[in-house]
Amino acid sequence: MNSLLLRFLSLLVLPCSIYAQSDEVMIRLVDPLDEPEFYCIDIPGFGKNVQLEAPLMAHTLKRFGAADEMWIMNFPNKGQIYSKPYERCIEAESATSGAKLRLKKPSDSPLQRFDLTKKGMIVLKAHPELGLAVAAGEGTGWVTQTGPPKRLVWMG
């Protein structure tokens, strides 16, 4: 029972870490959870079927970095996390716990400004008590070989 509770809690508060490859990075979870290859921040869909309006999700890390998993940090402005192929930034729906993350055109919105803490957490600059986390439960619509993707949310 305790191991199940700990597993559930890790899904709620797990921080993300950033791994760089030149200017683009993959943002992956620190703990692999149930996926030995780890999860990373992913845009739903693939290629022509990418869903730019859907909330972002955590998905099995692709070994060589697909376009829908690559990000540029602090671009076009400090604190923004940018997807070059789609010319959009990560934006929180709101500054509240449980809010989803989406892609939006770059703007001056404080919901597009993030900090990376010394502990490896990605937090909203204006609300550092809110860190990027994976929500408990399954995502919707996309299935990997090892199971369904996870939803990304802010947790306080």
PyRosetta script that sets phi, psi and omega in degrees:
from pyrosetta import init, pose_from_sequence

init()
pose = pose_from_sequence("MNSLLLRFLSLLVLPCSIYAQSDEVMIRLVDPLDEPEFYCIDIPGFGKNVQLEAPLMAHTLKRFGAADEMWIMNFPNKGQIYSKPYERCIEAESATSGAKLRLKKPSDSPLQRFDLTKKGMIVLKAHPELGLAVAAGEGTGWVTQTGPPKRLVWMG")
pose.set_psi(1, -45.6)
pose.set_omega(1, 179.5)
pose.set_phi(2, -60.9)
pose.set_psi(2, -39.4)
pose.set_omega(2, -179.4)
pose.set_phi(3, -65.6)
pose.set_psi(3, -34.9)
pose.set_omega(3, 176.9)
pose.set_phi(4, -66.5)
pose.set_psi(4, -41.5)
pose.set_omega(4, 178.7)
pose.set_phi(5, -64.0)
pose.set_psi(5, -44.5)
pose.set_omega(5, 178.6)
pose.set_phi(6, -62.5)
pose.set_psi(6, -39.6)
pose.set_omega(6, 178.5)
pose.set_phi(7, -62.2)
pose.set_psi(7, -44.7)
pose.set_omega(7, 178.7)
pose.set_phi(8, -61.4)
pose.set_psi(8, -45.3)
pose.set_omega(8, 179.8)
pose.set_phi(9, -63.4)
pose.set_psi(9, -36.9)
pose.set_omega(9, 179.5)
pose.set_phi(10, -65.2)
pose.set_psi(10, -31.5)
pose.set_omega(10, 176.4)
pose.set_phi(11, -67.2)
pose.set_psi(11, -30.5)
pose.set_omega(11, -176.5)
pose.set_phi(12, -82.7)
pose.set_psi(12, -34.0)
pose.set_omega(12, -170.8)
pose.set_phi(13, -121.9)
pose.set_psi(13, 11.7)
pose.set_omega(13, -176.4)
pose.set_phi(14, -65.7)
pose.set_psi(14, 125.1)
pose.set_omega(14, 177.7)
pose.set_phi(15, -77.6)
pose.set_psi(15, 163.6)
pose.set_omega(15, 176.0)
pose.set_phi(16, -105.2)
pose.set_psi(16, 153.4)
pose.set_omega(16, 173.4)
pose.set_phi(17, -124.2)
pose.set_psi(17, 161.9)
pose.set_omega(17, -174.9)
pose.set_phi(18, -117.3)
pose.set_psi(18, 132.4)
pose.set_omega(18, 178.6)
pose.set_phi(19, -120.9)
pose.set_psi(19, 121.3)
pose.set_omega(19, -172.8)
pose.set_phi(20, -93.3)
pose.set_psi(20, 145.1)
pose.set_omega(20, 168.6)
pose.set_phi(21, -138.7)
pose.set_psi(21, 100.3)
pose.set_omega(21, -172.1)
pose.set_phi(22, 58.1)
pose.set_psi(22, -131.3)
pose.set_omega(22, -178.0)
pose.set_phi(23, -81.8)
pose.set_psi(23, -22.3)
pose.set_omega(23, -178.9)
pose.set_phi(24, -97.2)
pose.set_psi(24, 147.9)
pose.set_omega(24, -179.3)
pose.set_phi(25, -131.0)
pose.set_psi(25, 160.3)
pose.set_omega(25, 167.9)
pose.set_phi(26, -107.9)
pose.set_psi(26, 137.5)
pose.set_omega(26, 178.7)
pose.set_phi(27, -106.9)
pose.set_psi(27, 113.3)
pose.set_omega(27, -175.7)
pose.set_phi(28, -121.2)
pose.set_psi(28, 157.8)
pose.set_omega(28, 176.7)
pose.set_phi(29, -69.3)
pose.set_psi(29, 147.9)
pose.set_omega(29, 178.7)
pose.set_phi(30, -68.9)
pose.set_psi(30, -41.4)
pose.set_omega(30, -178.0)
pose.set_phi(31, -99.0)
pose.set_psi(31, 134.7)
pose.set_omega(31, -178.9)
pose.set_phi(32, -71.6)
pose.set_psi(32, -11.7)
pose.set_omega(32, -176.3)
pose.set_phi(33, 53.5)
pose.set_psi(33, -120.0)
pose.set_omega(33, -178.4)
pose.set_phi(34, -99.3)
pose.set_psi(34, 12.5)
pose.set_omega(34, -176.1)
pose.set_phi(35, -124.5)
pose.set_psi(35, 104.5)
pose.set_omega(35, -178.4)
pose.set_phi(36, -58.3)
pose.set_psi(36, -23.8)
pose.set_omega(36, 179.7)
pose.set_phi(37, -89.6)
pose.set_psi(37, 2.5)
pose.set_omega(37, 178.8)
pose.set_phi(38, 74.0)
pose.set_psi(38, 162.2)
pose.set_omega(38, 173.3)
pose.set_phi(39, -107.5)
pose.set_psi(39, 153.2)
pose.set_omega(39, 174.6)
pose.set_phi(40, -140.5)
pose.set_psi(40, 166.9)
pose.set_omega(40, 177.3)
pose.set_phi(41, -68.6)
pose.set_psi(41, 131.6)
pose.set_omega(41, -173.0)
pose.set_phi(42, -139.3)
pose.set_psi(42, 146.3)
pose.set_omega(42, 171.7)
pose.set_phi(43, -89.8)
pose.set_psi(43, 127.7)
pose.set_omega(43, -178.6)
pose.set_phi(44, -58.2)
pose.set_psi(44, 146.6)
pose.set_omega(44, 178.9)
pose.set_phi(45, 90.7)
pose.set_psi(45, -179.3)
pose.set_omega(45, -178.5)
pose.set_phi(46, -152.3)
pose.set_psi(46, 139.2)
pose.set_omega(46, 176.2)
pose.set_phi(47, 57.5)
pose.set_psi(47, -125.6)
pose.set_omega(47, -179.4)
pose.set_phi(48, -68.0)
pose.set_psi(48, -17.9)
pose.set_omega(48, -177.9)
pose.set_phi(49, -97.2)
pose.set_psi(49, 13.8)
pose.set_omega(49, 179.6)
pose.set_phi(50, -62.0)
pose.set_psi(50, 141.0)
pose.set_omega(50, -176.2)
pose.set_phi(51, -111.4)
pose.set_psi(51, 86.2)
pose.set_omega(51, -174.7)
pose.set_phi(52, -67.5)
pose.set_psi(52, -21.1)
pose.set_omega(52, -179.2)
pose.set_phi(53, -90.0)
pose.set_psi(53, -12.8)
pose.set_omega(53, -177.8)
pose.set_phi(54, -78.9)
pose.set_psi(54, 153.9)
pose.set_omega(54, 175.0)
pose.set_phi(55, -61.6)
pose.set_psi(55, 148.5)
pose.set_omega(55, 176.5)
pose.set_phi(56, -67.2)
pose.set_psi(56, 160.3)
pose.set_omega(56, -179.0)
pose.set_phi(57, -140.8)
pose.set_psi(57, 169.2)
pose.set_omega(57, 170.8)
pose.set_phi(58, -98.1)
pose.set_psi(58, 131.2)
pose.set_omega(58, -175.1)
pose.set_phi(59, -138.5)
pose.set_psi(59, 158.8)
pose.set_omega(59, 178.6)
pose.set_phi(60, -53.2)
pose.set_psi(60, 130.3)
pose.set_omega(60, -179.9)
pose.set_phi(61, -61.1)
pose.set_psi(61, 128.6)
pose.set_omega(61, 175.6)
pose.set_phi(62, -89.5)
pose.set_psi(62, 131.9)
pose.set_omega(62, -171.5)
pose.set_phi(63, -55.1)
pose.set_psi(63, -37.1)
pose.set_omega(63, -173.3)
pose.set_phi(64, -110.7)
pose.set_psi(64, 12.8)
pose.set_omega(64, 174.7)
pose.set_phi(65, 71.5)
pose.set_psi(65, 89.2)
pose.set_omega(65, 174.9)
pose.set_phi(66, -73.5)
pose.set_psi(66, 157.2)
pose.set_omega(66, -177.8)
pose.set_phi(67, -55.4)
pose.set_psi(67, -33.5)
pose.set_omega(67, -177.3)
pose.set_phi(68, -80.6)
pose.set_psi(68, 4.9)
pose.set_omega(68, 177.2)
pose.set_phi(69, -123.8)
pose.set_psi(69, 4.9)
pose.set_omega(69, -175.7)
pose.set_phi(70, -105.3)
pose.set_psi(70, 138.9)
pose.set_omega(70, -174.7)
pose.set_phi(71, -136.3)
pose.set_psi(71, 150.9)
pose.set_omega(71, 172.7)
pose.set_phi(72, -112.1)
pose.set_psi(72, 122.9)
pose.set_omega(72, -178.4)
pose.set_phi(73, -83.9)
pose.set_psi(73, 144.7)
pose.set_omega(73, 177.3)
pose.set_phi(74, 57.6)
pose.set_psi(74, 42.9)
pose.set_omega(74, 178.7)
pose.set_phi(75, -144.3)
pose.set_psi(75, 140.4)
pose.set_omega(75, -0.5)
pose.set_phi(76, -74.3)
pose.set_psi(76, -12.6)
pose.set_omega(76, 177.4)
pose.set_phi(77, -129.6)
pose.set_psi(77, 161.6)
pose.set_omega(77, 179.5)
pose.set_phi(78, -54.2)
pose.set_psi(78, 131.7)
pose.set_omega(78, 178.0)
pose.set_phi(79, 93.3)
pose.set_psi(79, -13.7)
pose.set_omega(79, -179.8)
pose.set_phi(80, -87.7)
pose.set_psi(80, 149.8)
pose.set_omega(80, 176.5)
pose.set_phi(81, -117.6)
pose.set_psi(81, 113.9)
pose.set_omega(81, -165.3)
pose.set_phi(82, -113.8)
pose.set_psi(82, 138.8)
pose.set_omega(82, 171.9)
pose.set_phi(83, -102.0)
pose.set_psi(83, 108.3)
pose.set_omega(83, -175.9)
pose.set_phi(84, -61.7)
pose.set_psi(84, -47.3)
pose.set_omega(84, -177.1)
pose.set_phi(85, -63.4)
pose.set_psi(85, -27.9)
pose.set_omega(85, -175.7)
pose.set_phi(86, -107.0)
pose.set_psi(86, -2.6)
pose.set_omega(86, 177.4)
pose.set_phi(87, 51.0)
pose.set_psi(87, 46.2)
pose.set_omega(87, -180.0)
pose.set_phi(88, -137.6)
pose.set_psi(88, 158.0)
pose.set_omega(88, 178.6)
pose.set_phi(89, -112.2)
pose.set_psi(89, 154.8)
pose.set_omega(89, 172.8)
pose.set_phi(90, -71.9)
pose.set_psi(90, 134.7)
pose.set_omega(90, 178.1)
pose.set_phi(91, -139.2)
pose.set_psi(91, 134.5)
pose.set_omega(91, 173.9)
pose.set_phi(92, -75.6)
pose.set_psi(92, 142.8)
pose.set_omega(92, 177.7)
pose.set_phi(93, -63.3)
pose.set_psi(93, -33.7)
pose.set_omega(93, 178.6)
pose.set_phi(94, -160.8)
pose.set_psi(94, 171.9)
pose.set_omega(94, 178.2)
pose.set_phi(95, -96.6)
pose.set_psi(95, 53.4)
pose.set_omega(95, 178.6)
pose.set_phi(96, -131.5)
pose.set_psi(96, 150.5)
pose.set_omega(96, 178.0)
pose.set_phi(97, -59.5)
pose.set_psi(97, 133.4)
pose.set_omega(97, 179.7)
pose.set_phi(98, 92.4)
pose.set_psi(98, -4.8)
pose.set_omega(98, 179.2)
pose.set_phi(99, -66.8)
pose.set_psi(99, 143.6)
pose.set_omega(99, 179.2)
pose.set_phi(100, -83.5)
pose.set_psi(100, 163.6)
pose.set_omega(100, 176.1)
pose.set_phi(101, -107.8)
pose.set_psi(101, 138.1)
pose.set_omega(101, -179.2)
pose.set_phi(102, -135.9)
pose.set_psi(102, 171.0)
pose.set_omega(102, 173.7)
pose.set_phi(103, -98.2)
pose.set_psi(103, 133.7)
pose.set_omega(103, 178.3)
pose.set_phi(104, -139.0)
pose.set_psi(104, 158.2)
pose.set_omega(104, 174.1)
pose.set_phi(105, -59.5)
pose.set_psi(105, 142.9)
pose.set_omega(105, 179.3)
pose.set_phi(106, -54.8)
pose.set_psi(106, 136.8)
pose.set_omega(106, -179.8)
pose.set_phi(107, -149.9)
pose.set_psi(107, -178.2)
pose.set_omega(107, 177.0)
pose.set_phi(108, -88.1)
pose.set_psi(108, 8.7)
pose.set_omega(108, -177.1)
pose.set_phi(109, -60.0)
pose.set_psi(109, 133.1)
pose.set_omega(109, 174.9)
pose.set_phi(110, -65.9)
pose.set_psi(110, -14.4)
pose.set_omega(110, 177.6)
pose.set_phi(111, -78.4)
pose.set_psi(111, -2.7)
pose.set_omega(111, 174.3)
pose.set_phi(112, -108.5)
pose.set_psi(112, 10.5)
pose.set_omega(112, -177.5)
pose.set_phi(113, -111.6)
pose.set_psi(113, 122.2)
pose.set_omega(113, -174.6)
pose.set_phi(114, -127.0)
pose.set_psi(114, 157.3)
pose.set_omega(114, 172.4)
pose.set_phi(115, -125.0)
pose.set_psi(115, 149.0)
pose.set_omega(115, 171.0)
pose.set_phi(116, -102.8)
pose.set_psi(116, 117.2)
pose.set_omega(116, -177.5)
pose.set_phi(117, -79.8)
pose.set_psi(117, 168.0)
pose.set_omega(117, 177.7)
pose.set_phi(118, -63.4)
pose.set_psi(118, -23.2)
pose.set_omega(118, 178.6)
pose.set_phi(119, -87.6)
pose.set_psi(119, 1.6)
pose.set_omega(119, 177.8)
pose.set_phi(120, 88.9)
pose.set_psi(120, 10.2)
pose.set_omega(120, 178.0)
pose.set_phi(121, -84.2)
pose.set_psi(121, 142.6)
pose.set_omega(121, 170.8)
pose.set_phi(122, -99.5)
pose.set_psi(122, 119.2)
pose.set_omega(122, -175.7)
pose.set_phi(123, -126.2)
pose.set_psi(123, 156.5)
pose.set_omega(123, 172.3)
pose.set_phi(124, -68.8)
pose.set_psi(124, 130.0)
pose.set_omega(124, -177.4)
pose.set_phi(125, -56.9)
pose.set_psi(125, -44.7)
pose.set_omega(125, -178.1)
pose.set_phi(126, -78.9)
pose.set_psi(126, -13.3)
pose.set_omega(126, -178.8)
pose.set_phi(127, -140.4)
pose.set_psi(127, 71.1)
pose.set_omega(127, -174.9)
pose.set_phi(128, -64.7)
pose.set_psi(128, -7.8)
pose.set_omega(128, 174.6)
pose.set_phi(129, -77.6)
pose.set_psi(129, -9.4)
pose.set_omega(129, 179.3)
pose.set_phi(130, -105.6)
pose.set_psi(130, 112.6)
pose.set_omega(130, -178.8)
pose.set_phi(131, -112.7)
pose.set_psi(131, 150.9)
pose.set_omega(131, 177.2)
pose.set_phi(132, -63.8)
pose.set_psi(132, 132.1)
pose.set_omega(132, -178.9)
pose.set_phi(133, -150.0)
pose.set_psi(133, 166.6)
pose.set_omega(133, 175.2)
pose.set_phi(134, -99.7)
pose.set_psi(134, 129.7)
pose.set_omega(134, 179.2)
pose.set_phi(135, -74.6)
pose.set_psi(135, 151.3)
pose.set_omega(135, 175.0)
pose.set_phi(136, -66.4)
pose.set_psi(136, 149.8)
pose.set_omega(136, 176.7)
pose.set_phi(137, 97.7)
pose.set_psi(137, -179.3)
pose.set_omega(137, -176.2)
pose.set_phi(138, -92.0)
pose.set_psi(138, 153.7)
pose.set_omega(138, 171.0)
pose.set_phi(139, -80.2)
pose.set_psi(139, -169.8)
pose.set_omega(139, -179.4)
pose.set_phi(140, -127.1)
pose.set_psi(140, 143.2)
pose.set_omega(140, 167.6)
pose.set_phi(141, 88.3)
pose.set_psi(141, -29.0)
pose.set_omega(141, -174.9)
pose.set_phi(142, -123.3)
pose.set_psi(142, 129.7)
pose.set_omega(142, -177.5)
pose.set_phi(143, -120.5)
pose.set_psi(143, 136.5)
pose.set_omega(143, 176.7)
pose.set_phi(144, -104.0)
pose.set_psi(144, 176.5)
pose.set_omega(144, 178.4)
pose.set_phi(145, -62.3)
pose.set_psi(145, -28.3)
pose.set_omega(145, -175.5)
pose.set_phi(146, -103.3)
pose.set_psi(146, 4.4)
pose.set_omega(146, 178.4)
pose.set_phi(147, 132.6)
pose.set_psi(147, 178.8)
pose.set_omega(147, -175.4)
pose.set_phi(148, -72.6)
pose.set_psi(148, 154.3)
pose.set_omega(148, 176.9)
pose.set_phi(149, -70.5)
pose.set_psi(149, 167.9)
pose.set_omega(149, 179.9)
pose.set_phi(150, -107.3)
pose.set_psi(150, 153.7)
pose.set_omega(150, 177.9)
pose.set_phi(151, -87.6)
pose.set_psi(151, 143.6)
pose.set_omega(151, 176.2)
pose.set_phi(152, -97.3)
pose.set_psi(152, 133.0)
pose.set_omega(152, 178.7)
pose.set_phi(153, -145.0)
pose.set_psi(153, 170.9)
pose.set_omega(153, 171.9)
pose.set_phi(154, -92.6)
pose.set_psi(154, 135.0)
pose.set_omega(154, 176.7)
pose.set_phi(155, -123.7)
pose.set_psi(155, 134.9)
pose.set_omega(155, 179.2)
pose.set_phi(156, -100.7)
pose.dump_pdb("model.pdb")
